[in-house]
Amino acid sequence: MQRNYAIDQARFLAAAGVVWIHSLRSESLQPLKEVGRFAVPFFVILTILLTMQGVDRAPRRSLKEFITQKFQRLYLPMILWSVAYLLLKCMKIILQPNAPNDFPGISFLWGGTAYHLWFIPFMFAVCIATFMFRKMTLQTSGSIRGISWLLVITAFVIAFALPEFPLVHLDPGLEWMWRATPSALLGIALFNCSGTHASAFQLSPKMCVLACITGGLALLLSILEPDQLALQTIAGLMFFAMILNAPSQLESCNWLTQLGRLSMGIYFSHLLLVKVGEIVFNRFFLLHPEATDLLLFTGSLLGSIAIAYLLFRSEKTKWLVA
């Protein structure tokens, strides 16, 4: 598949959406968190597509080799960033001894030391499941479209009928994994049925407009009715469809493409800046809650871009952010 620069640019927009979600604290802006909820479904579906394309390019690659690479690519950076967040929690005890603080136990394995890090173990599992499913598809002579439709039905049941499955409330990280599962099931089913070549995703102009309208309506409805899993999944899927059909003019936005390649570093580092910003504002400044939220978002996004860029420049630290 020829490189689509719009995908890199969309990665940055999605990473900014994650920062937006984690920056809002004020009651009046809480519903607007939903604007960024498209990010997780988008990242999940995109990762599944890239994993399947990797299997198609190298069908003889073993599962052991794949797991080893993904562990180095995902889990090792998470461990290092978890140490950074652990140090921040220790500093918070000193500066704000009365503020809420949590230190994970065994949940570190699937959630790291900060609540947003649940996404890394989830993506590790999704990549392995996708790899195995794609290998099975290529090695099986008969059609397994029936399995794909079963995945679609399961995704819709989770998204629409069982969004608050009670067992997952045992741990917040597992709850968020459950909420991201429909996107993973839909992604695997979609690419297994359509293939992974670029031509399989070309939409007519009318269909692109329809995807844009559908995604926009899903975001608007999610603001009016927050925390709706089905709406978040639809928004992410429609955003993905629009990006794969983005106009070629976006290729000229080289600066946005470069920012997109820092999206992993933005994701890993931004919550450090959000938490530090909270400590600073609570201790030294008295601002309106809405102004604090907007300053937290702007400062955290710009600061995480700077951290990711500095780490990206060195070959010794590049693996932490890219």
Buried (B, 14 or more C-beta within 10 A) or exposed (E): BEEBBBBBBBBBBBBBBBBBBBBBBBEEBEBBBBBBBBBBBBBBBBBBBBBBBBBBEEEEBEEEEBBEEBEEBBBEBBBEBBEBBBEBBEEBEEEBEEEEEEEBEEBBEBBBBBBBBBBBBBBBBBBBBBBEBBBEBEEEEEEBEEBBEEBBEBBBEBBEEBBEEEEBEEBBBBBBBBBBBBBBBBBBBBBBBEEBEEEEBEBEEEEBEBBBEBBEBBBBBBBEEBBBBBBBBBBBBBBBBBBBBBEEEBBEBEEBBBBBBBBBBBBBBBBBBBBBBBBBBEEEEEEEBBEBBBBBBEBBBEBBBBBBBEBBEEEEBEBBBB
